[in-house]
């Protein structure tokens, strides 16, 4: 089983419009509303791949009830711990023609100390049943910066591998707990390390404790720095659509590959194919099966030098 953690669960609302113009009124062409947060999106993709998965995290209030109803309708088992505050609603505005997405992310409800302790107790029990634990997204107000670091250590004690997908101070604190894989995007990697060179920045995170660093780079694919070497994986074609779910699809592929014991080149090929296949879909947590199967054989994976500045 792959356990996904969404500490700041959301009801994701997506508006599709013809275009987005500041200071103007817009006619919404279609609206999508579903349970979200990065870990939830990862579990949706895993379930579509036929992988057993369980969703956990924190949610509360009327919005939390709507999140749990939607997960039940989707057949996704949830082990959310309730909080007193109302869970957030995110808004994504997608332009129909070019797929450009504008995202609005509220901070989320305040989480109290007792609620956090209740969650960690449940998490420890769930981690004992998991092969891989995915820790994704932002922290809600009230949680300590090292919240993910604590969960990584608990998962390791339970014998589960860990994939960490967050940013800023929670990423740096989490890396110190030695997660098996961290997956920042290029902007998050540079911001966390202060280094513009991806090889140097990835090496910095590995020195801080990350087992492997997989950097998502949009249409340029993935760059991975691992104990066994470094690779670049690039999709054979550029796809247009809504890119907001690509990173979560990538994490789903990484978790599935780790659970299966896949070699890094094969794992990265799957991750690029799945993340690219998420772009044509209007909402996060979905992917286009035909695109995925096509890109599984056409994605280029090549080994690259480890030395900072060597990649051009």
Buried (B, 14 or more C-beta within 10 A) or exposed (E): BBBBBBBBBBBBBBBBBEEBEEEEEEEEEEEBEBBBBBBBBBBBBBBBBEBBBBBBBBBBBEBBBBBBEBBEEBEBBBBBBBBEBBBBBBBBBBBBEEBBBEEEBEEBBEBBEEBBEBBEEBBBEBBBEBBBBBBBBBBBEBBEBBBBBBBBBBBBEBEBBBBBBBBBEBBBBBBBBBBBBBBBBBEBBBBBBEBEBBBEBBBBBBEBBBBBBBBBBBBBBBBBBBEEEBBBBBBBEEBEBBBBBBBBBBBBBBBBBBBEEBEBBEBBBBBBBBBBBBBBBBBBBBBBEEBBEBBBEEBEBEEBEBEBEEBE
